[in-house]
């Protein structure tokens, strides 16, 4: 699944409904969905590499580059991120489980 792409000199992202939209319309909910897809091991994700020369709009350049770099870095550190999150959850779970007893 290609989450970020560059077509017709525009930066685009894939949303939850499968619709492709310009990156300047990217909101919190869409960004969170992109992050969740990036972290999901069962989903094969792709991104078009950032290329400033293919993006004419400066706003698209800035937004696409930032989102692309963050998602690629997160994908590379996915296992570490998930392990850390699970450890934090487990610590809180153990704490509250003791309170219930």
C-alpha positions in Angstrom: 0.0 0.0 0.0 1.5 3.3 -1.1 0.9 5.8 1.7 2.7 8.8 0.2 3.2 9.5 -3.5 4.2 12.2 -5.9 2.1 12.7 -9.0 1.6 15.6 -11.3 4.0 17.7 -9.3 1.9 17.3 -6.1 2.5 15.5 -2.9 -0.3 13.1 -2.1 -1.3 10.8 0.7 -3.6 7.8 1.0 -6.4 8.2 3.6 -8.3 5.6 5.6 -11.1 5.3 3.0 -8.5 4.7 0.2 -8.9 8.2 -1.2 -5.7 10.0 -2.4 -5.6 13.6 -1.3 -3.0 16.5 -1.5 -0.6 16.6 1.5 -1.7 20.2 2.4 -5.1 18.8 3.5 -3.5 16.3 5.9 -5.0 16.5 9.3 -4.4 14.9 12.7 -6.7 11.9 12.1 -5.2 11.2 8.7 -1.7 11.5 10.1 -2.5 9.2 13.0 -3.9 6.6 10.5 -0.6 6.9 8.4 1.4 6.3 11.6 -0.7 3.3 12.6 -0.3 1.8 9.1 3.4 2.4 9.3 3.7 0.6 12.6 1.5 -2.4 11.5 3.7 -5.4 10.7 0.9 -7.0 8.7 0.7 -4.1 6.3 3.2 -3.7 3.4 3.7 0.1 3.0 5.5 2.2 0.5 6.4 5.8 0.0 7.6 7.7 -3.0 11.0 9.1 -2.2 11.1 12.8 -1.5 12.3 14.7 -4.6 12.1 18.5 -4.4 12.3 18.8 -8.2 9.1 16.8 -8.6 7.1 19.0 -6.3 6.4 22.5 -7.6 4.4 23.8 -4.6 6.7 24.9 -1.8 4.1 24.0 0.8 3.9 20.5 -0.6 7.7 20.3 -0.5 7.8 21.2 3.2 4.9 19.0 4.3 5.8 16.0 2.1 9.5 16.0 3.2 8.6 16.2 6.9 5.9 13.5 6.8 8.1 11.3 4.6 11.2 11.5 6.8 9.1 10.9 10.0 7.3 7.9 8.6 10.4 6.3 7.1 12.3 6.8 10.4 9.3 5.3 12.4 9.2 2.3 10.0 12.9 1.6 10.6 12.4 1.8 14.4 9.0 0.1 14.4 10.0 -2.8 16.5 11.7 -0.6 19.1 8.7 1.7 19.3 6.2 -1.1 19.7 8.3 -2.9 22.4 8.6 0.4 24.3 4.9 1.0 24.1 4.1 -2.5 25.2 6.4 -2.2 28.2 4.8 1.1 29.3 1.3 -0.4 28.9 2.4 -3.5 30.9 3.7 -1.4 33.8 0.4 0.5 34.0 -1.6 -2.7 33.6 0.3 -4.3 36.5 -0.2 -1.2 38.7 -3.9 -1.0 38.2 -4.4 -4.7 38.4 -2.9 -4.6 41.9 -5.3 -1.8 42.9 -8.3 -3.9 41.8 -7.3 -6.9 43.9 
